[in-house]
Amino acid sequence: MAAAYNLGTAVGRIRIDSSDLRSLQSTLLGAGQGLLIFGGVAAAGFAKIVGTAAEFESSISKIAAISDTTEKELDQLRKVAIKFGQDTAFGANEAARSFETLAKAGFSAKEIIDGVGESTLRLAAAGDITLDESADVMASAIRTFGLGADQAVHVANVIAGAANESQIDVRDFAYSLKYVGGVANAAGIPIEDVAAAIAVLGENGIKASTAGTSLRKMFISLNPSSKKAASLMKELGIITADGKNQFFDATGKAKSFKEILEVLSTATKGLSDEQKLQAFNTLFGNRAMAAALLLVREGTGDFERMKAAIGNTTAEEVAEKKLDNLAGSWKKFKSSIETLFITSGSPLQSGLKTLVD
């Protein structure tokens, strides 16, 4: 009986121990799954850090491939891009991509570091556009008007001012400039006049490519494009008896846009509405006549008012106001996190590249 009792007790203990083992097994499996999940999250985080840093280094490498940039200059570009990521609403990766765009447009690393890069950033913030878009607009404006890199701050201010003082945005301005910029520069019309004209047209609903093509046609037509237009310009006194064109000075250079508007206004002052329509259609064609009529109707006072308002605007001030809110702070926060990933992951690039190779 004692032996049976002891055997029964032992079996009971075995059952208890087996139950405990199953419980322990379940606990260990749960812990293992937790470790796997933790490991997966950690791995994903590591991959994010490494990937973000790799993207950054890729952009820097592309700059080296498309321009004559020394290793020292590349290191400076890295530092500037990272500083942008730490201090602004734009991530270091986006900054690096904008540097790449500027490098493709022919700007040297020194020009980007000395001001073109920062001016691009200010315009992007003021215009609520990406840095890549801003880099395209800045490069196009500076190159089209034959300006130097030292004029980057001024160009950013002019574009931001035109967008801020009228119903157009920076993208509208870029579209307009695409069509009129080259012709305006060839005619000697400065970017400040072009920007004010684009802004005045924008206030009146003529925007983007329509504004650009209209202004281009106006500038081309300063010299008559047909016998009918030449005859009308003589009749209106725009071309004088001695053959002088009132739109140009004694050296053959186009007058300022304000003076061009004054010439048109004076020449057509005594015409009826019907005659004005016919005259402007003959001079500028049916596609540009609406813009020309509007600019003359608004007068030089409105043009000068707009030009002065643009001159008193800076991209930096507009950007600060637009980012002074929760959305702006959130952008800066995300930018800082991305920059943290880059500064954490960049030192691992060389070793990981060797491992992958």
C-alpha positions, 0 to 999 in steps of 0.5 A: 500500500505504501509503495502504491501511495508513493507511486501515486504521489510521484505520478501526481508530482510528475503531472504537476511538473508537466503542467508547470513545464507547459506553462513555462513553455508558453511563457518562453514562447511568448517571450521569444515572440516578444523578442522577435517583435522587438528585434524586428522593430529594432531592425526596421529602425536600423534600416531606416537610419541606414537608408536615410543616411545612404540617400543623403550620401548618394546625393552628395556623391552625385554632386561630385560626379556632375561638378568639379568639386573637391573632397573638402568642398563636398564635406562643406556641402554635407555640413551645410545640408545637415545644418539646414536639417537641424535649423529649418523646416527642410530635411538634410536629404531635401537640401542635398537634392536641391544642391544637386539641382543647383550643381546641374545648373552650373553653380559651383560648390562655393557658390552654393555654400556662399549663398545660393543654397540658403537663398533657395531654401528661403524661397522654398519656405516663402513660396511653400514649395519643395527645395527641388522646385525652388532650386529650379526656379532660382537657377532659371531666373539667375541664368536667364537674366545673366546674373551672378550667384551673388545676386541670389538673395535679391532674386529670391526676394523679387520672386517671393515679393511678386508671389506675396504681393499678388494672387499668384504663387511661386509656381505661377511665377516660374511658369510665366518666367519660362515663357518671357524670361529669355525675350525680356533679357534680350530686350534689356528688361530687368527681372524687377520689371518683369516680376512687377508686370507678372504680379500686376497681371496676376492680380487681374487673373492673368497668370502662369503661362498666359501671363508669360506668353502675353508679355513675351509677345509684347516685348517681341512686338516693340519692333513691329512684326508686320507692315500693318503694325509698322504703319499703325505705330507711325500713325500713333507717333510711336515711330517718329518721322525720322524713323525713331522707335519711341520704345527704345533709347538712342543706343537702341536699348529698350526703355524701362517697362514703365516708360514703355507703358507711358509711350503706349498710354500717350499714343492711344490716349485719344482713341475710342474703346473700339479704336483701342481694341483694334490698335492693340490687336494690330500691335500685339495680336489677339493673344496678348492684347488683353494683357497689354490693354490691362497694363496700360489701363492700370497705368504706370502708377499701379506698376510702380506701386507693385514694383515698390511693394516687391522691393520692400519684401524679403523671402526671409521675412515671408518664410518666418511668418509662414512657419510661425505656427504648429505646422511649421514647428512640426516640419522643423521637428520632422526635419530634425529627426531625419537629420538625427538619422543621417548623423547617426547612420553616416558613420556606418556607411563605409563599413556597411558598403564593404560588408555588402560588397 
